[in-house]
Amino acid sequence: MASRKSRPHAAARPRISGAVLLQELRLFIDAHPPLAMLFGQYQKSWTRIVSFVEALERQRELMEALTLLHMRSQMEFERALFCAWGSMLVAAQLNLALQHQRALFYAGLLQDIGKHLPANYANTVLLPAVARQSIGQEIDHHPLLSSVQLESCLPEVEGLSELVLYHHARDDGTGYPAQVCESQLPLDCQILILANEVSDRLDRMGGHNQLPKLLPGLRLGSLLYFEQAHRGWLAFLQPLVSELEVFYSERHAHVTAQRRQNLRTLAETLLALSAELLPLDRSAPVRSARLAIQKLSRILIDSGVVSESIDGELSALPMEVQAEIEMVLRGVCDFLEPCLQSLRKLLDMPRLTLNRASLRDALRLLERNLSELRQPAASVGLFRF
């Protein structure tokens, strides 16, 4: 009896059926036109999903945990549905084997069940070394809890526990688990990490109907990290992209020039701030902020979008170059936001000795650029990726 009490779902709990789970997935897709359009393109994959869900239905504890997730947070449940469906189809776009597609579907669906496990079970799973690591800082260990639960219930699904453990890892090693970076993450882990990054962006933008607006940011991301995984996501989302057709007006050229100048000022300010923060780089939040600045600067400088060499002759540039500039301006918000969040964290750390005036100046410029770039431009641009 003692061993049964240590299990997280020993008592009878509400449990959805496989048929209801499939119905929830279809309702979620049909409720969002961009997802419905994608479903129309990839509807042949539905039979695969049905087989995966039918097999999962036999896992009572996991279905109970998924039901609990659904009952406690509709937003988390929809994230699970999106990450599962999207990651599986991206894996198919990249010609990964069926076992990888199955593992990604389960990982996306069940990655967050660790958030709602009983406290006594969580304390049993978290090793003393991990608990000591948490002293003085808030660390969300739900990836570890979810991973252990899945290793216990589905040991036959190769790579599943690893996928879930790393679903909040970062290419620069600043995610969870700490110090795990791009070179240590296989392609299927990168696919699931991007699924969660896409979900985070959609939450900030107002929901899954905004999915087409993420295409420029994904294209920029492919130039910086997880290149193959980014290209898989772009291939999956390709049906949302129309023929390249960009209309420019004199007013829009003026808006673009002003935005470029603002971004140039921002890049100079952030690079100066990064240099000031260098002596504090041993601090994890400082290192994370400097890496976010580095990533943003690479986009702005390496793309040439803030180069002074094209000032005054924007309208004379070839249409393809104008489209590239517009693409960068549309996608750069996805990299301004992490900078903003990381710098705000530094401002909230009173024990950190830094130039707070410089930090506040950088924050004001970031907020201003984000506000301006999110305003509708005087043109409509659709890009073929």
Contacts in CASP RR format, 6 or more apart in sequence:
PFRMAT RR
TARGET T0000
AUTHOR 0000-0000-0000
METHOD contacts of the structure
MODEL  1
MASRKSRPHAAARPRISGAVLLQELRLFIDAHPPLAMLFGQYQKSWTRIV
SFVEALERQRELMEALTLLHMRSQMEFERALFCAWGSMLVAAQLNLALQH
QRALFYAGLLQDIGKHLPANYANTVLLPAVARQSIGQEIDHHPLLSSVQL
ESCLPEVEGLSELVLYHHARDDGTGYPAQVCESQLPLDCQILILANEVSD
RLDRMGGHNQLPKLLPGLRLGSLLYFEQAHRGWLAFLQPLVSELEVFYSE
RHAHVTAQRRQNLRTLAETLLALSAELLPLDRSAPVRSARLAIQKLSRIL
IDSGVVSESIDGELSALPMEVQAEIEMVLRGVCDFLEPCLQSLRKLLDMP
RLTLNRASLRDALRLLERNLSELRQPAASVGLFRF
4 10 0 8 1.000
6 120 0 8 1.000
6 121 0 8 1.000
6 124 0 8 1.000
7 61 0 8 1.000
7 121 0 8 1.000
8 61 0 8 1.000
8 65 0 8 1.000
8 117 0 8 1.000
8 118 0 8 1.000
8 121 0 8 1.000
8 149 0 8 1.000
9 60 0 8 1.000
9 61 0 8 1.000
9 64 0 8 1.000
9 65 0 8 1.000
13 64 0 8 1.000
13 67 0 8 1.000
13 68 0 8 1.000
14 64 0 8 1.000
14 67 0 8 1.000
14 68 0 8 1.000
14 71 0 8 1.000
15 60 0 8 1.000
15 63 0 8 1.000
15 64 0 8 1.000
15 67 0 8 1.000
16 24 0 8 1.000
16 63 0 8 1.000
16 66 0 8 1.000
16 67 0 8 1.000
16 70 0 8 1.000
17 57 0 8 1.000
17 63 0 8 1.000
18 53 0 8 1.000
18 54 0 8 1.000
18 56 0 8 1.000
18 57 0 8 1.000
18 63 0 8 1.000
21 53 0 8 1.000
21 56 0 8 1.000
21 57 0 8 1.000
21 63 0 8 1.000
21 66 0 8 1.000
22 49 0 8 1.000
22 50 0 8 1.000
22 53 0 8 1.000
24 70 0 8 1.000
24 77 0 8 1.000
24 81 0 8 1.000
25 49 0 8 1.000
25 81 0 8 1.000
25 84 0 8 1.000
25 85 0 8 1.000
28 35 0 8 1.000
28 78 0 8 1.000
28 81 0 8 1.000
28 82 0 8 1.000
29 35 0 8 1.000
29 36 0 8 1.000
29 38 0 8 1.000
29 39 0 8 1.000
29 85 0 8 1.000
30 36 0 8 1.000
30 39 0 8 1.000
32 207 0 8 1.000
32 208 0 8 1.000
32 209 0 8 1.000
32 211 0 8 1.000
33 209 0 8 1.000
34 208 0 8 1.000
34 209 0 8 1.000
34 211 0 8 1.000
34 212 0 8 1.000
34 240 0 8 1.000
35 82 0 8 1.000
35 208 0 8 1.000
35 211 0 8 1.000
37 239 0 8 1.000
37 240 0 8 1.000
38 89 0 8 1.000
38 236 0 8 1.000
38 237 0 8 1.000
38 239 0 8 1.000
38 240 0 8 1.000
41 239 0 8 1.000
42 89 0 8 1.000
42 92 0 8 1.000
45 88 0 8 1.000
45 89 0 8 1.000
45 92 0 8 1.000
48 88 0 8 1.000
48 98 0 8 1.000
48 101 0 8 1.000
49 85 0 8 1.000
49 88 0 8 1.000
49 105 0 8 1.000
52 102 0 8 1.000
52 105 0 8 1.000
52 106 0 8 1.000
56 62 0 8 1.000
56 63 0 8 1.000
56 106 0 8 1.000
56 109 0 8 1.000
57 63 0 8 1.000
59 153 0 8 1.000
59 154 0 8 1.000
61 149 0 8 1.000
61 153 0 8 1.000
62 110 0 8 1.000
62 113 0 8 1.000
62 149 0 8 1.000
62 150 0 8 1.000
62 153 0 8 1.000
62 154 0 8 1.000
65 110 0 8 1.000
65 113 0 8 1.000
65 114 0 8 1.000
65 116 0 8 1.000
65 117 0 8 1.000
65 149 0 8 1.000
66 80 0 8 1.000
66 109 0 8 1.000
66 110 0 8 1.000
66 113 0 8 1.000
68 113 0 8 1.000
68 116 0 8 1.000
69 76 0 8 1.000
69 77 0 8 1.000
69 80 0 8 1.000
69 112 0 8 1.000
69 113 0 8 1.000
69 115 0 8 1.000
69 116 0 8 1.000
70 77 0 8 1.000
72 116 0 8 1.000
75 203 0 8 1.000
76 112 0 8 1.000
76 115 0 8 1.000
78 208 0 8 1.000
79 112 0 8 1.000
79 196 0 8 1.000
79 199 0 8 1.000
80 108 0 8 1.000
80 109 0 8 1.000
80 110 0 8 1.000
80 111 0 8 1.000
80 112 0 8 1.000
81 109 0 8 1.000
82 195 0 8 1.000
82 198 0 8 1.000
82 199 0 8 1.000
82 202 0 8 1.000
82 208 0 8 1.000
83 107 0 8 1.000
83 108 0 8 1.000
83 109 0 8 1.000
83 111 0 8 1.000
83 192 0 8 1.000
83 195 0 8 1.000
83 196 0 8 1.000
83 199 0 8 1.000
84 104 0 8 1.000
84 105 0 8 1.000
84 106 0 8 1.000
84 107 0 8 1.000
84 108 0 8 1.000
84 109 0 8 1.000
85 105 0 8 1.000
86 195 0 8 1.000
86 236 0 8 1.000
87 104 0 8 1.000
87 105 0 8 1.000
87 107 0 8 1.000
87 108 0 8 1.000
87 191 0 8 1.000
87 192 0 8 1.000
87 195 0 8 1.000
88 101 0 8 1.000
88 102 0 8 1.000
88 104 0 8 1.000
88 105 0 8 1.000
89 236 0 8 1.000
90 104 0 8 1.000
90 191 0 8 1.000
90 194 0 8 1.000
90 195 0 8 1.000
90 229 0 8 1.000
90 232 0 8 1.000
90 233 0 8 1.000
90 235 0 8 1.000
90 236 0 8 1.000
91 100 0 8 1.000
91 101 0 8 1.000
91 104 0 8 1.000
91 188 0 8 1.000
91 191 0 8 1.000
92 101 0 8 1.000
93 232 0 8 1.000
93 235 0 8 1.000
93 236 0 8 1.000
94 187 0 8 1.000
94 191 0 8 1.000
94 228 0 8 1.000
94 229 0 8 1.000
94 231 0 8 1.000
94 232 0 8 1.000
94 235 0 8 1.000
96 104 0 8 1.000
96 187 0 8 1.000
96 188 0 8 1.000
99 157 0 8 1.000
99 158 0 8 1.000
100 188 0 8 1.000
102 157 0 8 1.000
103 157 0 8 1.000
103 158 0 8 1.000
103 159 0 8 1.000
103 160 0 8 1.000
103 163 0 8 1.000
103 188 0 8 1.000
104 163 0 8 1.000
104 188 0 8 1.000
104 191 0 8 1.000
104 192 0 8 1.000
106 150 0 8 1.000
106 154 0 8 1.000
106 157 0 8 1.000
106 160 0 8 1.000
107 150 0 8 1.000
107 160 0 8 1.000
107 163 0 8 1.000
107 164 0 8 1.000
107 167 0 8 1.000
107 192 0 8 1.000
108 163 0 8 1.000
108 164 0 8 1.000
108 167 0 8 1.000
108 192 0 8 1.000
108 195 0 8 1.000
110 146 0 8 1.000
110 150 0 8 1.000
110 164 0 8 1.000
111 143 0 8 1.000
111 146 0 8 1.000
111 163 0 8 1.000
111 164 0 8 1.000
111 167 0 8 1.000
111 192 0 8 1.000
111 196 0 8 1.000
112 142 0 8 1.000
112 146 0 8 1.000
113 145 0 8 1.000
113 146 0 8 1.000
113 149 0 8 1.000
114 122 0 8 1.000
114 142 0 8 1.000
114 145 0 8 1.000
114 146 0 8 1.000
114 149 0 8 1.000
115 142 0 8 1.000
115 145 0 8 1.000
115 146 0 8 1.000
117 145 0 8 1.000
117 149 0 8 1.000
121 145 0 8 1.000
122 141 0 8 1.000
122 145 0 8 1.000
125 144 0 8 1.000
125 145 0 8 1.000
125 148 0 8 1.000
126 141 0 8 1.000
126 144 0 8 1.000
126 145 0 8 1.000
130 141 0 8 1.000
130 144 0 8 1.000
133 139 0 8 1.000
134 141 0 8 1.000
139 176 0 8 1.000
140 168 0 8 1.000
140 176 0 8 1.000
141 176 0 8 1.000
143 164 0 8 1.000
143 165 0 8 1.000
143 166 0 8 1.000
143 167 0 8 1.000
143 168 0 8 1.000
143 176 0 8 1.000
143 177 0 8 1.000
144 165 0 8 1.000
144 177 0 8 1.000
146 164 0 8 1.000
146 165 0 8 1.000
147 161 0 8 1.000
147 162 0 8 1.000
147 164 0 8 1.000
147 165 0 8 1.000
148 161 0 8 1.000
150 157 0 8 1.000
150 160 0 8 1.000
150 161 0 8 1.000
150 164 0 8 1.000
151 160 0 8 1.000
151 161 0 8 1.000
154 160 0 8 1.000
159 188 0 8 1.000
162 189 0 8 1.000
163 188 0 8 1.000
163 189 0 8 1.000
163 192 0 8 1.000
165 177 0 8 1.000
166 177 0 8 1.000
166 180 0 8 1.000
166 185 0 8 1.000
166 189 0 8 1.000
166 192 0 8 1.000
166 193 0 8 1.000
167 189 0 8 1.000
167 192 0 8 1.000
167 193 0 8 1.000
167 196 0 8 1.000
168 175 0 8 1.000
168 176 0 8 1.000
168 193 0 8 1.000
168 196 0 8 1.000
169 175 0 8 1.000
169 176 0 8 1.000
169 177 0 8 1.000
169 180 0 8 1.000
169 181 0 8 1.000
169 185 0 8 1.000
169 189 0 8 1.000
169 193 0 8 1.000
170 181 0 8 1.000
170 193 0 8 1.000
171 181 0 8 1.000
171 182 0 8 1.000
171 185 0 8 1.000
171 224 0 8 1.000
171 225 0 8 1.000
171 226 0 8 1.000
172 181 0 8 1.000
172 182 0 8 1.000
172 225 0 8 1.000
172 288 0 8 1.000
172 291 0 8 1.000
172 295 0 8 1.000
173 179 0 8 1.000
173 180 0 8 1.000
173 181 0 8 1.000
174 284 0 8 1.000
174 287 0 8 1.000
174 288 0 8 1.000
174 291 0 8 1.000
178 284 0 8 1.000
182 190 0 8 1.000
182 225 0 8 1.000
182 226 0 8 1.000
185 193 0 8 1.000
185 226 0 8 1.000
187 228 0 8 1.000
187 229 0 8 1.000
190 226 0 8 1.000
190 228 0 8 1.000
190 229 0 8 1.000
191 229 0 8 1.000
191 232 0 8 1.000
191 233 0 8 1.000
193 226 0 8 1.000
193 229 0 8 1.000
194 226 0 8 1.000
194 229 0 8 1.000
194 230 0 8 1.000
194 233 0 8 1.000
198 211 0 8 1.000
198 214 0 8 1.000
198 218 0 8 1.000
198 233 0 8 1.000
201 214 0 8 1.000
201 334 0 8 1.000
201 337 0 8 1.000
202 208 0 8 1.000
202 210 0 8 1.000
202 211 0 8 1.000
202 214 0 8 1.000
204 337 0 8 1.000
205 213 0 8 1.000
205 214 0 8 1.000
211 237 0 8 1.000
211 240 0 8 1.000
212 237 0 8 1.000
212 240 0 8 1.000
212 241 0 8 1.000
213 330 0 8 1.000
214 237 0 8 1.000
214 334 0 8 1.000
215 234 0 8 1.000
215 237 0 8 1.000
215 240 0 8 1.000
215 241 0 8 1.000
215 383 0 8 1.000
215 385 0 8 1.000
216 327 0 8 1.000
216 328 0 8 1.000
216 330 0 8 1.000
216 331 0 8 1.000
216 383 0 8 1.000
217 330 0 8 1.000
217 331 0 8 1.000
217 332 0 8 1.000
217 333 0 8 1.000
217 334 0 8 1.000
217 335 0 8 1.000
218 230 0 8 1.000
218 233 0 8 1.000
218 234 0 8 1.000
218 237 0 8 1.000
218 385 0 8 1.000
219 230 0 8 1.000
219 234 0 8 1.000
219 327 0 8 1.000
219 331 0 8 1.000
219 383 0 8 1.000
219 385 0 8 1.000
220 299 0 8 1.000
220 303 0 8 1.000
220 327 0 8 1.000
220 328 0 8 1.000
220 331 0 8 1.000
220 332 0 8 1.000
220 334 0 8 1.000
220 335 0 8 1.000
221 230 0 8 1.000
221 299 0 8 1.000
221 334 0 8 1.000
221 335 0 8 1.000
222 230 0 8 1.000
222 231 0 8 1.000
222 234 0 8 1.000
223 298 0 8 1.000
223 299 0 8 1.000
223 302 0 8 1.000
223 303 0 8 1.000
224 295 0 8 1.000
224 298 0 8 1.000
224 299 0 8 1.000
225 295 0 8 1.000
234 385 0 8 1.000
237 385 0 8 1.000
238 385 0 8 1.000
241 382 0 8 1.000
241 383 0 8 1.000
241 384 0 8 1.000
241 385 0 8 1.000
242 382 0 8 1.000
243 382 0 8 1.000
243 384 0 8 1.000
244 323 0 8 1.000
244 382 0 8 1.000
244 383 0 8 1.000
244 384 0 8 1.000
245 380 0 8 1.000
245 381 0 8 1.000
245 382 0 8 1.000
246 319 0 8 1.000
246 322 0 8 1.000
246 323 0 8 1.000
246 326 0 8 1.000
246 379 0 8 1.000
246 380 0 8 1.000
246 381 0 8 1.000
246 382 0 8 1.000
247 379 0 8 1.000
247 380 0 8 1.000
247 381 0 8 1.000
248 315 0 8 1.000
248 322 0 8 1.000
248 379 0 8 1.000
249 378 0 8 1.000
249 379 0 8 1.000
250 315 0 8 1.000
251 378 0 8 1.000
252 377 0 8 1.000
252 378 0 8 1.000
252 379 0 8 1.000
253 314 0 8 1.000
253 315 0 8 1.000
255 377 0 8 1.000
255 378 0 8 1.000
256 314 0 8 1.000
256 325 0 8 1.000
256 326 0 8 1.000
256 329 0 8 1.000
256 377 0 8 1.000
257 311 0 8 1.000
257 312 0 8 1.000
257 314 0 8 1.000
258 372 0 8 1.000
259 329 0 8 1.000
259 369 0 8 1.000
259 372 0 8 1.000
259 373 0 8 1.000
260 305 0 8 1.000
260 306 0 8 1.000
260 311 0 8 1.000
260 325 0 8 1.000
260 329 0 8 1.000
262 365 0 8 1.000
262 368 0 8 1.000
262 369 0 8 1.000
262 372 0 8 1.000
263 300 0 8 1.000
263 305 0 8 1.000
263 306 0 8 1.000
263 329 0 8 1.000
263 332 0 8 1.000
263 369 0 8 1.000
264 300 0 8 1.000
264 306 0 8 1.000
264 308 0 8 1.000
265 365 0 8 1.000
266 300 0 8 1.000
266 362 0 8 1.000
266 365 0 8 1.000
266 366 0 8 1.000
266 369 0 8 1.000
267 296 0 8 1.000
267 297 0 8 1.000
267 300 0 8 1.000
267 301 0 8 1.000
267 306 0 8 1.000
269 361 0 8 1.000
269 362 0 8 1.000
269 365 0 8 1.000
270 293 0 8 1.000
270 296 0 8 1.000
270 297 0 8 1.000
270 339 0 8 1.000
270 362 0 8 1.000
270 365 0 8 1.000
270 366 0 8 1.000
271 293 0 8 1.000
271 297 0 8 1.000
272 358 0 8 1.000
273 293 0 8 1.000
273 343 0 8 1.000
273 355 0 8 1.000
273 358 0 8 1.000
273 359 0 8 1.000
273 362 0 8 1.000
274 289 0 8 1.000
274 290 0 8 1.000
274 293 0 8 1.000
274 294 0 8 1.000
276 354 0 8 1.000
276 355 0 8 1.000
276 358 0 8 1.000
277 286 0 8 1.000
277 289 0 8 1.000
277 290 0 8 1.000
277 346 0 8 1.000
277 354 0 8 1.000
278 290 0 8 1.000
280 286 0 8 1.000
280 352 0 8 1.000
280 353 0 8 1.000
280 354 0 8 1.000
281 287 0 8 1.000
281 290 0 8 1.000
283 352 0 8 1.000
285 342 0 8 1.000
285 345 0 8 1.000
285 346 0 8 1.000
285 349 0 8 1.000
285 352 0 8 1.000
286 346 0 8 1.000
286 352 0 8 1.000
288 342 0 8 1.000
288 345 0 8 1.000
289 339 0 8 1.000
289 342 0 8 1.000
289 343 0 8 1.000
289 345 0 8 1.000
289 346 0 8 1.000
292 335 0 8 1.000
292 338 0 8 1.000
292 339 0 8 1.000
292 342 0 8 1.000
293 339 0 8 1.000
295 335 0 8 1.000
295 338 0 8 1.000
296 332 0 8 1.000
296 335 0 8 1.000
296 336 0 8 1.000
296 338 0 8 1.000
296 339 0 8 1.000
299 305 0 8 1.000
299 328 0 8 1.000
299 332 0 8 1.000
299 335 0 8 1.000
300 306 0 8 1.000
300 328 0 8 1.000
300 332 0 8 1.000
303 324 0 8 1.000
303 328 0 8 1.000
304 310 0 8 1.000
305 325 0 8 1.000
305 328 0 8 1.000
305 329 0 8 1.000
305 332 0 8 1.000
310 317 0 8 1.000
314 322 0 8 1.000
314 325 0 8 1.000
315 322 0 8 1.000
317 325 0 8 1.000
323 381 0 8 1.000
323 383 0 8 1.000
326 377 0 8 1.000
326 379 0 8 1.000
326 381 0 8 1.000
327 383 0 8 1.000
329 373 0 8 1.000
329 377 0 8 1.000
330 373 0 8 1.000
332 373 0 8 1.000
333 370 0 8 1.000
333 373 0 8 1.000
333 374 0 8 1.000
336 366 0 8 1.000
336 369 0 8 1.000
336 370 0 8 1.000
336 373 0 8 1.000
337 370 0 8 1.000
339 366 0 8 1.000
340 363 0 8 1.000
340 366 0 8 1.000
340 367 0 8 1.000
340 370 0 8 1.000
343 359 0 8 1.000
343 362 0 8 1.000
343 363 0 8 1.000
343 366 0 8 1.000
344 363 0 8 1.000
346 352 0 8 1.000
346 354 0 8 1.000
346 359 0 8 1.000
347 356 0 8 1.000
347 359 0 8 1.000
347 360 0 8 1.000
347 363 0 8 1.000
END
